[in-house]
Structures are given as structure tokens and as C-alpha cells.
Amino acid sequence: MPELTRIGAYGAAACATAYGSMKLAQALGANALADKDPLPPSLRDRLLARDPLLVASHWILASAAVAGVLVALAAVRPWRVPHRLLGVLAWIIGIAMIARALGGRRLRLRR
């Protein structure tokens, strides 16, 4: 396996771990980097006020980050995971992250 592929997979796993850790901390009630979260101020205030919908969304995002870590590592580790399944999961996670980023951008542009 090319070394750049391995570096990319471990880098993706590390980034997903960092992102998931922040979302998990926020879901558990910490204000960790809440001021850096790309939420509009009104949504950030709701998150800090522990709005159940936003807390649930952070749990979902933390779970998606765990899935991202597993998919990234499965691509380079000798686990018995079908390559087609890995490809489908990687595409689904990638499209979901792009859609979320574009949706967040639309929210910021509307302000």
C-alpha cells in the first residue's frame, strides 16, 4: 500500500477523532471550543442552554465521527471488511460532511 495512502487514512482518523471528541464534550455539557463552533450565535446560545435538539445533534455528530475513524482505519488495516462496503461508507460519510458544511455556510450567509 502506498505510504501516502496510509498517511492520509491515519490523518483522516486523527481529524475525525479530534472533531468527535469536541462534539462529544459539548454533548456531555462542556463548553469546549463552543465559541469556535461554526454555529450562528442564536444556535450557539441554544447549545449552551442545553437545547435537547442541539444536544442530540452533537451526539449524532460524535457517532458519525466514530464511524469515520473506523472507515478510515479499515481502509489501511488488515481487517476483513469488503472494499465495496468501505467505499460506500466513505462516500456516504463524505457526502454527509459536505452537505453539513454547505448547510452551515448557508446559515452563515443568511445572517
C-alpha positions in Angstrom: 0.0 0.0 0.0 1.4 3.4 -0.9 2.7 5.4 2.1 0.7 8.5 1.2 -2.5 6.4 1.4 -1.6 5.2 4.8 -0.7 8.7 6.0 -3.9 10.1 4.6 -6.0 7.4 6.3 -4.3 7.9 9.7 -4.6 11.7 9.2 -8.4 11.4 8.5 -8.8 9.2 11.6 -6.9 11.7 13.7 -9.0 14.6 12.4 -12.3 12.6 13.0 -11.1 11.8 16.5 -10.4 15.4 17.3 -13.8 16.6 15.8 -15.7 13.8 17.5 -14.1 14.5 20.9 -15.1 18.1 20.7 -18.7 17.2 19.8 -18.9 14.5 22.5 -17.6 17.0 25.1 -20.3 19.5 24.0 -23.0 16.8 24.1 -21.9 16.0 27.6 -22.2 19.6 28.7 -18.7 21.0 28.3 -18.3 24.4 26.7 -15.2 23.1 24.9 -14.5 25.3 21.9 -18.1 26.4 21.8 -17.0 29.8 20.7 -15.2 28.2 17.7 -18.2 26.1 16.6 -19.4 27.4 13.3 -22.9 27.8 14.6 -24.8 31.1 14.3 -24.9 32.9 17.6 -28.6 32.0 18.2 -27.9 28.3 17.8 -24.7 28.5 19.9 -26.8 30.1 22.7 -29.3 27.2 22.4 -26.5 24.7 22.6 -25.1 26.3 25.7 -28.6 26.4 27.2 -28.7 22.6 26.5 -31.5 22.6 23.9 -32.4 18.9 23.6 -32.4 19.0 19.7 -28.9 20.5 19.5 -27.6 18.2 22.2 -29.0 15.2 20.2 -27.4 16.6 17.0 -24.0 16.7 18.8 -24.4 13.0 19.9 -25.2 12.1 16.2 -22.1 14.1 15.0 -19.9 12.4 17.6 -21.2 9.0 16.5 -20.6 9.9 12.8 -17.0 10.8 13.8 -16.6 7.3 15.3 -17.8 5.8 12.1 -15.4 8.0 10.2 -12.5 6.8 12.3 -13.5 3.2 11.8 -13.9 3.6 8.0 -10.5 5.4 7.7 -8.7 2.8 9.7 -10.4 -0.1 8.0 -9.1 1.2 4.7 -5.5 0.6 5.8 -5.7 -2.1 8.5 -5.9 -5.8 7.8 -9.5 -6.0 8.9 -11.8 -8.3 6.9 -14.1 -5.6 5.6 -15.3 -5.8 2.0 -13.8 -3.0 -0.1 -17.2 -2.2 -1.7 -18.7 -1.6 1.7 -15.8 0.6 2.7 -16.2 2.6 -0.5 -20.0 3.0 0.1 -19.5 4.1 3.7 -16.7 6.5 2.8 -18.9 8.1 0.1 -21.9 8.4 2.5 -19.8 10.0 5.2 -18.1 12.3 2.7 -21.4 13.5 1.2 -22.9 14.0 4.6 -20.0 16.1 5.7 -20.1 18.2 2.6 -23.9 18.7 2.9 -23.4 19.7 6.5 -20.7 22.2 5.6 -22.8 23.7 2.8 -25.8 23.9 5.1 -23.8 25.6 7.7 -22.4 28.0 5.2 -26.0 28.9 4.0 -26.9 29.6 7.6 -23.9 32.0 8.0 -24.6 33.7 4.7 -28.2 34.4 5.7 -27.2 36.4 8.8 
